[in-house]
Amino acid sequence: MALPQKTPTQTVKTLTTRPGCYLYKDAWGKVIYVGKAKNLQRRVRQYFGKKDTLNAKTQLLVKQIVTIDTIPTDSEFDAILLEAALIRAHQPKYNIIARDDKSPLYIAITKQEALPRILFERKHTIDATGSPFQRALIIGPFQSNRIIRQLLRSIRRIVPYCLQKKRDGHACFYTHIGLCNPCPSVISKMPDSPWVRQAKKQYRRNILRVALLLTGKSYSVRLALEKEMMNYAASLAFEKAADIQRQLNALDMLLVHSFDPMIYVDHTSLPDDQGSTRLDELILVLKKKGVIIPSLGRIECIDISNISGVWATGSLVVFTKGVPDSREYRRFRIKLSGIPNDVAMIREVILRRFRHPEWPTPDLLVVDGGKPQVTAAQQSLSPNIPIIGLAKRYEEIVIPNGSEFTIVRLARSNPALQLIQHIRDEAHRFAKHYHTHLRSSYEFVTMKRKS
């Protein structure tokens, strides 16, 4: 006997809160709409809320939705690229019907030119007979100009490139702020020389990296940048190596999933099976590194918030069975003041936390930070309580092993990493909220006294 199919409204309750794409299908299984979301569950839920908040076209779409498919991604950036690929593959009728009766936009990279250009073009221009774009790399379609500009603005901080249409020998504005280097407008008018040939080669390399990012090959770009950085460092060109490091940091920020911790305050927002998957995966990851934890019924995380040591606060958040348990949250006003020392503050919070034997013992303690923070926590803890850290730079899991440390890097989509990120982000939110409250209260009292 076939199981009854879930209605779209029932499906929404089980959707992930990760970024990704959603596909609406009609009664014949045909994809009628593709969309992207920073939070799949929240976005899809908006379609099935109050009808008076939806326009006529969307109401017509909702009436035809029979099934909902989702494809989670590691980041919103990946979701934007995936949406373009899915629209191109399925040609959903509700995506093709644009609001302003214009065809969707494409990014065209004129790779056949010595100094390629990045242009925004409509479909009818690209398809025109004799169009120069027929030899170009075409990426899209994208549903709006805003989305394209958002994409390229993010990429420009990783790989500099030029959008200037007129190449008259004058450097564009972005050259002066380091986001276009070398500028093709300048080098196109210069006489041939070894430096010009090298500059042209560098610009083509930059455009190739932009193309790789736009086609979902960000890992290749990261490897190339890391190799370039190491070469600069080996030749003692530390300033150039630092520039590449900044590009790598921008790439990591682009590809990381920025979680909204407030979603997880509501236990119903996280499906039970998803919570169990994350816990099981984290237990497995720790087991492979020699940390045996039978269950993770209670996970605690500690974070610090301060500005140059002033109004420093600490937070303790608790996840029970993989979801936030706000009744168990605790906050601390740091007694160590005037000294911006996260390590000492972590130690203080942990010592004060474990002066309360009436509070349940955690199965795992997470600290926001790397080796110094984990070491401080170790020195203040009972050896029977497992502890790990999460270092922000590369979202690495830091696991102490005696006097040594094991560093674990997981894929952004790994459920174990996502669980730890959620806990860390919630701890950061809670600590920052208390810090802001203390500072605002002081400023209010000071202003009142002056008045």
C-alpha positions in Angstrom: 0.0 0.0 0.0 1.5 3.4 -1.0 2.0 5.9 1.7 -0.1 9.1 1.4 1.8 11.9 -0.1 2.5 14.9 2.1 0.7 18.1 1.2 2.9 21.2 0.5 2.0 22.7 4.0 3.1 19.4 5.7 6.3 19.4 3.7 7.2 22.9 4.8 7.4 21.8 8.5 10.2 19.3 7.7 12.3 21.5 5.5 15.9 22.4 6.4 16.8 25.9 7.6 20.0 25.8 5.4 20.5 27.9 2.3 19.5 26.2 -1.0 17.0 26.1 -3.9 13.4 25.0 -3.8 11.5 23.5 -6.8 7.7 23.6 -7.0 6.1 20.9 -9.1 2.6 20.5 -10.4 0.3 17.4 -10.5 2.3 16.0 -13.5 5.6 16.3 -11.7 6.7 19.2 -13.9 8.8 21.9 -12.4 6.8 25.2 -12.5 9.0 27.4 -10.4 12.6 27.5 -9.0 13.7 29.8 -6.2 16.7 30.3 -3.9 16.7 31.0 -0.2 19.1 31.9 2.5 16.8 29.8 4.8 14.7 27.3 2.9 12.1 26.6 5.5 11.4 30.3 6.2 11.3 31.2 2.5 9.0 28.4 1.4 6.7 29.0 4.4 6.0 32.5 3.1 4.2 31.1 0.1 1.7 29.3 2.3 0.9 32.0 4.8 -1.9 34.6 4.5 -3.2 34.8 0.9 -3.7 38.6 1.1 0.0 39.1 1.4 0.6 37.4 -2.0 0.2 39.0 -5.4 -2.1 37.5 -8.1 0.7 35.7 -9.9 2.0 34.0 -6.7 -1.5 33.0 -5.7 -2.0 31.3 -9.0 1.4 29.5 -8.6 0.5 28.3 -5.1 -2.7 26.7 -6.3 -0.7 24.5 -8.7 1.9 23.3 -6.3 1.6 19.6 -5.5 5.1 18.7 -4.4 8.1 20.6 -3.1 11.7 19.5 -3.7 14.7 21.2 -2.1 18.4 21.1 -2.7 20.4 22.5 0.3 23.7 24.2 -0.4 26.6 25.3 1.8 26.0 29.0 1.3 23.7 31.6 -0.2 26.3 32.2 -2.9 26.1 28.5 -4.0 22.3 28.8 -4.0 22.3 31.7 -6.4 24.5 29.8 -8.9 22.4 26.7 -8.5 19.2 28.6 -9.1 20.5 29.9 -12.4 21.5 26.4 -13.5 18.1 24.9 -12.5 16.2 27.6 -14.3 18.3 27.0 -17.4 17.7 23.2 -17.2 13.9 23.2 -16.4 12.7 26.4 -18.0 9.9 26.8 -15.4 7.0 28.8 -16.7 6.7 31.0 -13.6 10.4 31.9 -13.8 10.1 32.8 -17.5 7.2 35.2 -16.9 9.3 38.2 -15.7 7.6 41.0 -13.8 8.6 43.7 -16.3 8.1 41.6 -19.4 11.9 41.5 -20.0 13.8 38.3 -20.5 16.2 37.2 -17.7 19.7 38.5 -17.5 22.9 36.6 -18.3 26.6 37.2 -17.5 28.7 37.1 -20.6 32.5 36.7 -20.3 34.2 37.5 -23.6 37.0 35.0 -23.2 37.9 35.3 -26.9 39.3 38.8 -26.3 42.9 39.5 -25.2 41.5 41.4 -22.2 38.1 39.7 -21.6 35.1 41.8 -20.5 32.3 40.9 -18.0 29.0 42.1 -19.4 25.3 41.8 -18.5 23.1 40.8 -21.4 19.5 39.8 -22.2 18.7 36.5 -23.9 17.6 38.1 -27.2 20.9 39.9 -27.5 22.9 36.7 -26.9 20.8 34.7 -29.4 20.9 37.3 -32.1 22.4 36.2 -35.4 26.1 37.1 -35.6 26.2 38.1 -31.9 29.8 38.3 -30.5 28.4 36.6 -27.4 28.0 33.3 -29.2 31.7 32.7 -28.6 31.6 34.0 -25.0 31.1 32.1 -21.8 27.4 32.6 -20.8 26.4 32.1 -17.2 22.7 32.4 -16.1 19.9 33.1 -16.4 19.5 35.4 -13.3 16.2 36.8 -12.3 17.3 40.4 -11.7 20.1 42.9 -12.1 20.3 43.1 -8.3 21.3 39.5 -8.0 24.0 39.7 -10.6 25.5 42.8 -9.0 25.3 41.1 -5.6 27.3 38.2 -7.0 29.9 40.2 -8.7 30.3 42.6 -5.8 31.1 39.6 -3.6 33.5 38.1 -6.1 35.4 41.4 -6.7 36.8 41.3 -3.1 38.3 37.9 -3.9 39.5 38.5 -7.4 39.9 42.0 -8.8 38.5 42.7 -12.2 37.1 45.6 -14.3 33.5 46.5 -15.4 34.5 49.7 -17.2 33.0 49.7 -20.7 35.3 52.5 -22.1 39.0 51.6 -22.3 40.7 54.9 -23.0 43.9 54.5 -21.1 42.6 55.9 -17.8 42.3 53.8 -14.7 38.8 53.1 -13.5 37.6 54.1 -10.1 37.9 50.6 -8.6 41.7 50.6 -9.4 42.2 53.3 -6.8 40.6 51.2 -4.0 42.3 47.9 -5.0 39.3 46.2 -6.6 40.6 46.3 -10.2 44.3 45.4 -10.6 45.7 45.5 -13.2 43.2 47.8 -14.9 42.7 46.7 -18.6 41.9 50.3 -19.6 45.4 51.3 -18.7 47.3 48.3 -20.1 45.3 48.3 -23.4 46.8 51.6 -24.4 50.4 51.0 -23.3 53.1 49.9 -25.8 54.2 46.3 -25.7 56.7 45.4 -23.1 57.5 42.5 -20.7 55.5 44.3 -17.9 52.5 44.8 -20.2 52.6 41.2 -21.3 52.7 40.1 -17.7 49.9 42.4 -16.7 47.7 41.1 -19.5 48.5 37.5 -18.4 47.5 38.4 -14.8 44.2 40.0 -15.9 43.3 37.0 -18.0 44.1 34.8 -14.9 41.8 37.0 -12.8 38.9 36.6 -15.3 39.4 32.9 -15.4 39.1 32.8 -11.6 35.9 34.8 -11.8 34.6 32.3 -14.3 35.5 29.4 -12.1 33.7 31.0 -9.1 30.6 31.7 -11.2 30.5 28.1 -12.4 30.8 26.6 -8.9 34.5 25.7 -9.0 35.5 27.8 -5.9 37.7 25.0 -4.6 40.0 25.3 -7.6 40.3 29.1 -7.0 41.1 28.5 -3.4 43.9 26.1 -4.3 45.4 28.5 -6.8 45.3 31.4 -4.3 46.9 29.3 -1.6 49.7 28.3 -4.0 50.2 31.9 -5.1 50.4 33.0 -1.4 53.0 30.4 -0.5 55.1 31.4 -3.5 55.1 35.0 -2.4 55.9 34.1 1.2 58.8 31.8 0.0 60.3 34.7 -2.0 59.9 37.0 1.1 57.2 39.1 -0.7 55.2 39.3 2.5 53.0 42.3 1.5 51.8 40.5 -1.6 51.3 37.3 0.4 49.2 39.3 2.9 47.0 40.6 0.0 46.4 37.0 -1.1 45.5 36.0 2.4 42.9 38.8 2.5 41.5 37.4 -0.7 41.3 33.9 0.8 39.5 35.3 3.9 37.0 37.0 1.6 36.5 33.7 -0.2 35.9 31.8 3.0 33.4 34.4 4.1 31.5 34.1 0.8 31.3 30.4 1.0 30.5 30.0 4.7 26.8 29.5 5.7 25.8 32.5 7.9 23.4 31.0 10.4 20.6 32.9 12.1 20.7 31.7 15.7 17.3 33.1 16.5 15.7 30.3 14.3 16.9 27.7 16.8 15.4 29.3 19.8 12.1 27.9 18.6 12.5 24.1 19.0 9.9 23.5 16.3 12.1 25.1 13.7 14.5 22.1 13.6 13.0 18.8 12.4 13.7 15.9 14.8 15.5 13.8 12.2 17.8 16.6 11.2 18.7 17.2 14.9 19.5 13.5 15.4 21.6 13.4 12.2 23.7 16.3 13.5 24.3 14.7 16.9 25.1 11.3 15.4 27.5 12.9 12.9 29.3 14.9 15.7 29.6 11.7 17.9 31.1 9.9 14.9 33.6 12.7 14.0 34.8 12.9 17.6 35.1 9.1 17.9 37.4 9.0 14.8 39.7 11.4 16.7 39.7 9.3 19.9 37.0 11.2 21.8 34.4 8.7 22.9 31.1 10.2 23.9 28.1 7.7 24.2 25.5 10.5 23.8 25.2 14.2 23.4 22.1 15.0 25.5 23.6 18.2 26.8 26.1 20.4 25.0 27.3 23.7 26.5 29.1 26.5 24.8 31.0 29.5 26.2 31.7 32.8 24.5 33.0 36.2 25.5 32.0 39.7 24.3 33.9 42.9 25.0 35.4 46.0 23.5 39.0 46.4 24.6 38.2 44.6 27.8 35.4 47.0 28.8 31.9 45.8 29.7 33.1 42.2 29.2 30.4 39.5 29.4 30.4 35.8 29.1 27.6 33.5 28.0 26.8 29.9 28.6 24.2 28.4 26.2 22.9 24.9 26.3 21.7 22.6 23.5 19.5 19.7 24.8 19.3 16.9 22.3 20.6 19.1 19.5 18.3 22.1 20.0 18.7 25.3 22.1 17.4 25.1 25.6 17.0 28.8 26.5 15.8 28.0 30.1 19.3 26.7 30.8 21.2 29.7 29.4 23.4 31.7 31.9 25.2 35.0 31.5 28.2 36.3 33.4 29.5 39.8 34.1 33.3 39.4 33.8 35.2 40.6 36.9 38.5 41.0 35.0 38.2 44.4 33.4 40.2 46.8 31.4 42.3 44.0 29.9 41.3 42.6 26.5 42.2 39.0 27.4 39.8 36.4 26.0 41.8 33.5 27.3 41.7 34.8 30.9 38.0 35.6 30.5 37.2 32.1 29.3 39.0 30.7 32.3 37.0 32.9 34.6 33.7 31.9 33.2 34.4 28.2 33.3 35.6 28.4 36.9 32.4 30.2 37.9 30.2 27.9 35.9 31.5 24.8 37.6 31.0 26.3 41.1 27.4 25.3 40.6 27.1 21.5 41.2 23.3 21.9 41.0 23.7 22.6 37.2 23.7 19.4 35.1 27.1 18.2 33.9 27.6 18.7 30.1 28.4 15.7 27.8 30.5 18.2 25.7 31.8 21.7 26.3 32.5 23.9 23.2 34.5 27.1 23.5 34.6 29.8 20.8 38.3 30.0 19.9 41.4 28.0 19.0 44.2 26.4 20.9 44.7 29.2 23.6 41.1 29.2 24.5 40.8 25.4 24.6 44.0 25.2 26.7 42.5 27.7 29.2 39.3 25.7 29.4 41.2 22.5 29.9 43.1 23.9 32.8 39.9 24.9 34.5 37.9 21.7 33.8 37.5 18.3 35.3 39.4 15.9 32.9 36.2 13.8 32.6 34.4 16.5 30.6 35.2 16.4 26.8 36.1 19.8 25.4 36.5 21.2 21.8 37.0 24.6 20.3 35.8 26.1 17.1 38.4 28.5 15.5 36.7 31.2 13.4 39.3 31.7 10.7 38.7 28.4 8.9 35.9 27.1 11.0 38.3 24.4 12.3 37.4 22.1 15.1 40.2 22.0 17.7 40.4 18.8 19.8 42.9 18.6 22.6 44.9 15.4 22.8 47.1 15.5 25.9 49.6 18.4 25.3 48.9 18.2 21.5 45.9 19.3 19.4 44.0 17.6 16.5 42.7 20.1 14.0 39.6 18.9 12.0 38.3 20.6 8.9 34.9 19.5 7.7 32.9 20.4 4.6 30.6 23.4 5.1 27.7 21.1 4.5 28.7 18.5 7.2 25.9 18.2 9.8 28.5 18.0 12.7 30.1 21.3 11.7 26.7 23.0 11.3 25.7 21.9 14.8 28.8 23.3 16.4 28.4 26.5 14.3 24.9 26.9 15.6 25.9 26.5 19.2 28.8 28.9 18.8 26.7 31.5 17.0 24.0 31.3 19.6 26.5 31.8 22.4 27.9 34.8 20.5 24.5 36.3 20.1 23.6 35.8 23.8 27.0 37.3 25.0 26.8 40.2 22.7 23.2 41.0 23.7 24.2 41.2 27.4 27.3 43.3 26.6 25.1 45.7 24.6 22.6 45.9 27.4 25.3 46.8 30.0 26.9 49.4 27.8 23.6 51.0 26.8 22.5 51.1 30.5 25.7 52.9 31.5 25.4 55.4 28.6 21.8 56.1 29.5 22.6 56.7 33.2 25.6 58.9 32.2 23.5 61.1 29.9 20.8 61.4 32.6 23.3 62.6 35.1 24.7 65.2 32.7 21.2 66.5 31.9 
